[in-house]
Amino acid sequence: MTLAKDTVTDPDSELIHWDHNDPENPFNFPAWKKSMICSLLCLQTAWVVMCSSAAAPIAPNMVEEFGVTSIQSRLPVAVFLFGTAIGPLILTPLAEDFGRKKVLTACLLILYIFQIPCALAKNFATIVISRTICGIAGSPIINSVANIPDMWKGDELVGLWAMNAWAYSAEFIVLGPVIGAYINHALSWRWVYGIWGIGGAILLLPYIILVPETRGGVILAARAQKARAAGNSGAWALHEKLGRRSARQIIQETVLRPAVMLCTEPIVYCFALYDGLNYGIIYLGVEAIPLIYTQYGLKDPEVELTFFALQLGFTLAIPLFYFQRKATLWRERVEGRKNVPEHKLIWAFLAAVLFPISMFWFAWTGRPAINMYASLGALVGFAISGHIIFLAVSDFTVESYGLMASSAVTGQSFARENICGILCLVSVQFYENVGYAWASTILAILGTIMGIFPFLFYKFGPQIRSRSRYAKELAQLEEEERERLKFIELQYYRENANGL
């Protein structure tokens, strides 16, 4: 992307930029405001991901009410996931070009409105179609982690902890079945959708009122528009020249490039499989875990309380990030280098070992002959590893691809959500046909094989990146970014000099 020459050479043009300590610059928001924005985003994320899994415990009701098969009864969860896979292809560029606040607000409204046809459905097709729309609409908030880099720069410690908190909010997915089961037991399956719509609408109010736009380029573009409306015809913002992409560029950056990277880049496809297995087991467990614990005499909705073991593991994983930071700083001192992508994988070594151990442990202790708390302990261990893998994979991918990271992450997200949807559909049949113990054992074996990825890429990551087909393109983009920043500085000093 290049600047328009007429704008650059026009002596009457005025670049709208951030002033020193500009209060509207998201990087300059006070700590309390950043915390509030992050908290409200996390709250919305938690509510939406729970919405995706809350339909799991009412699958038997779908069989009874609409006469569908067992696999079809799990479509409301699966199609939500398929929707979150394709949603970012359309909605992410809209949020980046026209503002996160506008797009997220519109999408959340659609998501909560479409709980109504789910609750009032006269046929199963209505639920499936509505849930697909809900998944597409929910995808921007599930990817709202992009708001954090809008407010915190690079490796700023508070921003890294905010990323950790956001990841934790996405893991509230395991509490969706708990809440859904109790609503279904107390009221009916229709109220699962009804309460999610009502609750979402209530939670949306503080988001609309209190959360501002956080994408800096969009804020500056709005300022430029106001300045032109006030008579300053030469006012312009860099986002207006660079940020708005053509349809061809959008397709290239959000569809074609992610697809090619997913199929050709070892970092992207290996970690897409690893994170897909990690997250897919969570969705598979949403359906399969109740099967295992009914062996102990637990019934709905009490059997769903076993998901709190996973939530406990996710909670215990949060402070472990402290040790990742310590390990990163240690490696930086030893190597004399900073911002090395491989440093993001250090704490994934623990997860790579704990992941298969916890799955083997769960596989062979989840039987009535062994105390139930033994297998619940395995779920705690798996959740700890899952939280670490989720963050490590994202961080490593972002650091590895820099300005092309959104394409790489989009490719991984597309694969992960589709893997989750497929595993959700076949979960019950898989466990019942293979056997509870052997089904978990197969997952543990896959986790063992994929556990080599963090070690492999830690050692050979630099060589793999240097051979990437995108290495030259990435270097060119980084050079263009440096030139863009130089231009902004030059224009800024030129305007200030004219004002003296």
Sequence and secondary structure as in RCSB ss.txt:
>XXXX:A:sequence
MTLAKDTVTDPDSELIHWDHNDPENPFNFPAWKKSMICSLLCLQTAWVVMCSSAAAPIAPNMVEEFGVTSIQSRL
PVAVFLFGTAIGPLILTPLAEDFGRKKVLTACLLILYIFQIPCALAKNFATIVISRTICGIAGSPIINSVANIPD
MWKGDELVGLWAMNAWAYSAEFIVLGPVIGAYINHALSWRWVYGIWGIGGAILLLPYIILVPETRGGVILAARAQ
KARAAGNSGAWALHEKLGRRSARQIIQETVLRPAVMLCTEPIVYCFALYDGLNYGIIYLGVEAIPLIYTQYGLKD
PEVELTFFALQLGFTLAIPLFYFQRKATLWRERVEGRKNVPEHKLIWAFLAAVLFPISMFWFAWTGRPAINMYAS
LGALVGFAISGHIIFLAVSDFTVESYGLMASSAVTGQSFARENICGILCLVSVQFYENVGYAWASTILAILGTIM
GIFPFLFYKFGPQIRSRSRYAKELAQLEEEERERLKFIELQYYRENANGL
>XXXX:A:secstr
    HHHHH TT EE    TT TTSGGGS HHHHHHHHHHHHHHHHHHHHHHHTTGGGHHHHHHHH   HHHHTH
HHHHHHHHHHHHHHHHHHHHHHH HHHHHHHHHHHHHHTHHHHHH SSHHHHHHHHHHHHHHHHHHHTGGGHHHH
HS TT HHHHHHHHHHHHHHGGGGGHHHHHHHHHHHS HHHHHHHHHHHHHHHHHHHHHH     HHHHHHHHHH
HHHHTT TTEE HHHHHTS  HHHHHIIIIIHHHHHHHH HHHHHHHHHHHHHHHHHHHHHHHHHHHHGGGT  T
TGGGGGGHHHHHHHHHHGGGHHHHHHHHHHHHHHHT  S GGGGGTTHHHHHHHHHHHHHHHHHH STTS HHHH
HHHHHHHHHHHHHHHHHHHHHHHHHHGGGHHHHHHHHHHHHHHHHHHHHHHHHHHHHHH HHHHHHHHHHHHHHH
THHHHHHHHHHHHHHHT TTHHHHHHHHHHHHHHHHHHHHHHHHHHHHH 
